Amino acid sequence: MRQTKSTHVATLAIFFAVMIVIDIVSSVIFNLLPVPIKPTIVHIPVIIASILYGPKIGATLGGMMGILSVVHNTIILLPTSYLFSPFVENGQWYSLIVAIVPRVLIGVTPYFIYRLSHKHVGLLIAGAIGSITNTVFVLGSIFFLFSGVYNGNIQAMLATIIGTNSIAEMVIAAFLTAAIVPTLQKAKN
């Protein structure tokens, strides 16, 4: 089925609405419950859209996720908000690079990974790689752009994040992608 411009807009709107709901609900859950990890799960719709609709839609949603991250970190101040928003104290213009560029890449890599791999295993791998793309490029950007933070010992903070959140994010993204995409592929066709 050939997608028209209005179909693209509708697809983006639906996926972005899902991302906003996930962002709000996960923020409430992870901030109210005393859980030791706070994984990001907003990237899962970006991964799914990338696989289903291609890298253009995926990259657009990834960019929207990055903008959502900037807004979220500007409104809800956390100790790390300056890493993702230039509009808060200690924020820099390159906070936008950390917030947006890795998220755009989330919308591109799962599509190609899925196309290059076996269908069912490919969904698990594409979900995991999409999540790893987020982790590697966000943390890599933080390492290179904000290495002077924490008295030069930003490695300790990054190692903690990799050891906790990123593993949970990767597993959640892999399994949810593998569970959701086949159903949406059937509905799409």
Secondary structure, DSSP 8 states (H G I E B T S, - for coil): ----HHHHHHHHHHHHHHHHHHHHHHHHHHHHS--S-----THHHHHHHHHHH-HHHHHHHHHHHHHHHHHHHHHS--TTGGGT-TTSTT--TTHHHHHHHHHHHHTTHHHHHHHHS-HHHHHHHHHHHHHHHHHHHHHHHHHHHSTTGGGG-HHHHHHHHIIIIIHHHHHHHHHHHHHHHHHHHHHH-
